[in-house]
Amino acid sequence: MVITELRPDDVLADCRRALHLAAAAGTLIDDGLLAALLRRSAGMRCPCSRAALRASLVESLQGLSQDVGQLADRIDEIIDALIVAGDLLELSDVVTDDPGAKGTWVYAAPPGFVARSSGSIFLIGVVPDQDTFLPEGLASRVTHEGFTRLIAQQPGEDLPAELREQGLQELSEHVWLKCPKMESAQEMLAALEYRLASQPPSGAIGDLQILDSAQPVTYYRGRWTAPKRQSGNFVARRPQEFGASLWCFVTLQDGVPARLLDFPLKKSRWRGCDAAWHVQMALDRRFGHPQLYRRRAANDGVRLDFFSPLPLWAERRLIIFGGPVAPEKCLMSYWLPSSEAKVEERFLQDRLWLSAADGASEGGSRANNP
């Protein structure tokens, strides 16, 4: 019997072949490989805690990576990404009869797909003890973009029907991407201002900071200021005794707070900052100077630069269909493949009321959110 010694790069190459990933040189452990290995591990271990899922993969990669500590941090990030993409579900997204289930547990989502208006078919979900839930003919066509998987539909092909025949559940984009209802900026503000007007007098609010809609939309940090002589409705933050400052919507009369509405609103699933940033986008649209994004061609795709924060439900789309890149003279940037850019730009314009500033050299620099 001959015993062959396998090198780390041999082991990783075998893993990539088994997981239908493109070959890579040496001992590269990229995000695509980590995502595929996490799906495989989730199929065997979930439901379990995030820590248990991470530990199982760290243990499996012992000896294959020089920096195990850094690898553990990356695995945590990929777990978050798989939850964002829909391959894993948090306890709040599922119904279970297990009284021992904890809020930190994650579950493997059942196999499914989402047909995009761009023509791309995104695959989601995990099956136990298998590397793929597709026959070889379809599995060989799957391409991996970071932590997402997609299949391009061929001319004359009814790929969604074929995937349904394989037992995959079809999800609508609306269900998959989870975002607020479609409405105009004015409709959103009218409903919110009606609620604000019905609040009792707020009285004085110490150390209040407001987002001044009169300041340039391309410099987010510079828009924050203490109230002076402004009147009207403003997105604001107010301190609390313990913890981070609270997000709110406030009416000012000559710089003095009159009424206050805290974010998030009751029964809202979104964070307070997400609601506040969305409201500020609506205010900027109302005042005739909508927030901007800069569009540039980059690496067989499109780079989108943003000068103000995005709500998580909007940023999630850019993470799923593209990925973050280092910002240049802006707050944050994302790259999208050309096939997805048009659809996502329409989303930014229709749902966030942003306007494109192609090639503009705007002056906002990255800064910490106040």
Stockholm file with secondary structure:
# STOCKHOLM 1.0

chainA/1-370         MVITELRPDDVLADCRRALHLAAAAGTLIDDGLLAALLRRSAGMRCPCSRAALRASLVESLQGLSQDVGQLADRIDEIIDALIVAGDLLELSDVVTDDPGAKGTWVYAAPPGFVARSSGSIFLIGVVPDQDTFLPEGLASRVTHEGFTRLIAQQPGEDLPAELREQGLQELSEHVWLKCPKMESAQEMLAALEYRLASQPPSGAIGDLQILDSAQPVTYYRGRWTAPKRQSGNFVARRPQEFGASLWCFVTLQDGVPARLLDFPLKKSRWRGCDAAWHVQMALDRRFGHPQLYRRRAANDGVRLDFFSPLPLWAERRLIIFGGPVAPEKCLMSYWLPSSEAKVEERFLQDRLWLSAADGASEGGSRANNP
#=GR chainA/1-370 SS CCCCCCCHHHHHHHHHHHTTCCCCSTTCCCHHHHHHHHHHHHHHHCSEEHHHHHHHHHHHTTTTCSCHHHHHHHHHHHHHHHHHHTSEEEGGGSCCCCTTCCTTEEEECCSEEEECTTSEEEEECCCTTCSCSSCHHHHTTCEEETTEEEEECCTTCCHHHHHHHTTCEEECHHHHHCCCCCCCHHHHHHHHHHHHHTSCBCCCCTTCEEECTTSCTTCTGGGEECCCSCCEEEEEEECCSSSSCEEEEEEEETTEEEEEEESSCTTCCSCHHHHHHHHHHHHHHHTTCCCEEEEEEETTEEEEEESSCCCHHHHHHHHHHSEEECCSSSSEEEEEEHHHHHHHHHHHHHHSCCEECTTCCCCCCCCCCC
#=GC SS_cons         CCCCCCCHHHHHHHHHHHTTCCCCSTTCCCHHHHHHHHHHHHHHHCSEEHHHHHHHHHHHTTTTCSCHHHHHHHHHHHHHHHHHHTSEEEGGGSCCCCTTCCTTEEEECCSEEEECTTSEEEEECCCTTCSCSSCHHHHTTCEEETTEEEEECCTTCCHHHHHHHTTCEEECHHHHHCCCCCCCHHHHHHHHHHHHHTSCBCCCCTTCEEECTTSCTTCTGGGEECCCSCCEEEEEEECCSSSSCEEEEEEEETTEEEEEEESSCTTCCSCHHHHHHHHHHHHHHHTTCCCEEEEEEETTEEEEEESSCCCHHHHHHHHHHSEEECCSSSSEEEEEEHHHHHHHHHHHHHHSCCEECTTCCCCCCCCCCC
//
